[in-house]
Amino acid sequence: MIRDHFRVLVVDLAKGRGTIANLEGRDAVAGGSGLAAMLFDRYGLPDQPWDDPAQPLIFTIGPLTGYFPLMSKTVCAFKSPYHDQYAESHAGGRSALSLRFADLDALVIRGKAPVPSCLSIGSRRLDLRDVHFLWGTDLLRTGKMLRRMYKGAGHRSIFRIGPAGENRSAMACINVDTYRHFGRLGSGAVMGAKNLKGIVILGDGSFPLPGGKEYSRLFAEVHRKMTDTDMMEKYHNLGTPINMAVLNGIRALPIQNLQKTTDSEIENISGETFARDTLLRNAACAGCPVGCIHIGYVRERFMGENRYLYRQVSYDHEPIFAAGAMLHVTNAFSVLALLDTVEKEGLDVMSAGVALAWATEALEKGIISPRETIVPLKFGDEAIYREAVHHLGAASNDFYRLLGQGTLKAAEHYGGADFACVLGQEMAGYATGEVFYISQALGLRHSHLDAGGYSYDQKDTPPDIEGAVQFLVDDERARVLLTSMVSCLFARGVYGNQVLSDCLRSVGYLNLADGIDSVSRHAQKLRWRTRLRTGFDPRTVTIPKRFLEVETWKGRTDSAYLHKLKDAYVDAILALARDGSEADR
């Protein structure tokens, strides 16, 4: 049975207890991204540092989770160690469905556990267990231990961190069910600061599905579009790695710390090569019939004997870009081996790869020395990069400790900011042009998924500041609606506004079904207001010089257009935040 309020479990780690809060606001924010911002507004401390024990770590789902396909994401919100401001990261796996079966719309974690601990929750349980013996253990071994400690499958979801999170690296991620991640902006460090090695969500409850023919008919139609048409087929087949060859072909792929945008050797790490040589199987998030998770394998000799261990490693476009193209590692199995090492440390692969690419060029230029890097970083040398990843996760010296707080922070100390490939955080795998650079640099999550700037750049149209800004604002608003529903963004071609409205109506959210346009606008404004309240000033964002040197199929970056576009988008963001403040008074 649907409910108009939110059921939120608020956990105090210091006391080892939790309380249920029933909060109004469903018709205003829906859930997901909107709910996360609403909860941070209620429980967050905007003026206190990110690692203040009272700062919340928030997980939210949406109104259609468990009812329709690909409503499979969970939103994680927190004050980020990367910039000490409000942040969001999204992940799938079994997390959302487990929260639904635990009868929760959100989980809010506050305080700090007295010893390294694992929190487990369910519909009728809350347990905080001492796991000090796991502190210092790599992320993959931690997963094995937690699966043995907390029996169950199907509706059990396990979050965990590696050494990077324990060391409070701003690049530390939270691994979700092995193959998914809350990757960006340091959520793993927030868990580490709270003495949390793991979180286990046990979906030990149940919920009824709506009766009547309308829900069944609509579910079948949505499912058909996900499976029987070619709308989602590309995500199951080659998946996002298909972008490697496409971007390389139009000179828009960041390679070797963005010193190049095309290279003939990229063919060796294209999506086609990975599928032909390394692919073991496809997997899917719970509640998803598409199966977009591509899993390859790595092999290593066992204990020096003539026997081998095989491990499964997931890959997508972004990990291949970060551990492959950006570091000029151009062997598919070498990329997977490097991804496996990054996974063990619990690092966000995009930030780690881009940071090490900058460090490699800085070493080549003599800005830093082997004294800082410990190992002789060299583009293309996967074995050296595996050692460097360990040093980055372990914060082995002052250099790696600072680099783990962000590439620009290291560059400000050592030099080399001009060639730091940072757009708010370490860049994503697109060098498509001005609209993308501004979109990621100024976007709320500094993510390539905040808005489709990369796709806008690929249109053969002349520079249009007003049109580009309007596109970014409108596209972000549409995506915020989907992330408030917690839809996978791959399904945005299926879940248009009318379909979303019909889905909401079929399960009983009548007011929400009639107000999705106002929800998207309100959630967008609320998120920006929350980000600015925690210290974000878009006027201070800079674009490193390296991005002005990029050449794509369109030619060299237009510096004048880039800076005018930045100023115009800054004005639009500030207007959104002001509108949000006025609307809420």
Buried (B, 14 or more C-beta within 10 A) or exposed (E): EBEBEBBBBBBBBBEBEBEEBEBEBBBBBBBBBBBBBBBBBBBBBBEBEBBBBEBBBBBBBBBBBBBBBBBBBBBBBBBBBBBBBBBBBBBBBBBBBBBBBBBBBBBBBBBBBEEBBBBBBBBEEBBBBEBEEBBBBBBBEBBEBBBEBBEBEEBBBBBBBBBBBBBBBBBBBBBBBBBBBBBBBBBBBBBBBBBBBBBBBBBBBEBEEBEEEEBEEBBEEBBEBBBEEEBBEBBBBBBBBBBBBBBBEBBBBBBBBBBBBBBEBBEBBBBEBBBEEBBEEBBBBBBBEBBBBBBBBBEEEEEEEEEEEEBBBBBBBBBBBBBBBBBBBBBBBBBBBBBBBBBBBBBBBBBBBBBBBBBBBBBEEEBBEEEBBBBEBBBBBBEBBBBBBBBBBBBBBEBBBBBBBBBBBBBEBBEBBEBBBBBBBBBBBBBBBBBBBBBBBBBBBBBBBBBBBBBBBBEEEEBBBEEBBEBBBEBBBBBBBBBBBBBBBBBBEBBEEEBBBBBBBBBBBEEBBEBBEEBBBBBBBBBBBBBBBBEBEBEEBEBBEBBBBBBBBBEEBBBEBBBBBBBBBBEBBBEBBBBBBEEEE
